[in-house]
Amino acid sequence: GEARYYQSNCSTNRALMISLQQPAPNSLAIGARIWVTDQKGITRFRDITAGSNNISSSSPSVAHFGLAQEDMVEVEVRWPDGEIDRLESVQAGRWIKLIRSH
């Protein structure tokens, strides 16, 4: 039969997807921790682990943060070696990739 397209318009909630990349041998930054703090001061965190996560077993290095109606957040990343990077005023509703050069 004919192909059909279905779209759900049930939610207007926002999310932020974050993936990390760094030089080899741990290019997916396994062992990193990401914190996201919204404008109300609510902090959520995700650990980057090998294997499966709650999104997909094929993308363990992607951290998904449900943000409800929040527009902007602060992001803090603790890389596997303990170094910390902070980003302010990160817009929700995006997928961002943080690339570490060293």
C-alpha angles and dihedrals in degrees: 000000000000121000114249131204122212125191126188116216095175100114136044093186119132132227139187123217118198128188125182132212131183136161120292145302090046097027094157092054094237106190096035122128124212124201123194120192120191129209091267090059095253111145125202126182139196131192119219105229139172116254126020132349134183093281107047139334088228096059110045092151095063117094116203120201121189107212105178106208098341116132102189135027141176117239127205123185125194104197120214092264091054098256113139129216124187129199122190128202097017110175117235122230094056143105110226132185119207112205120197115204100200 
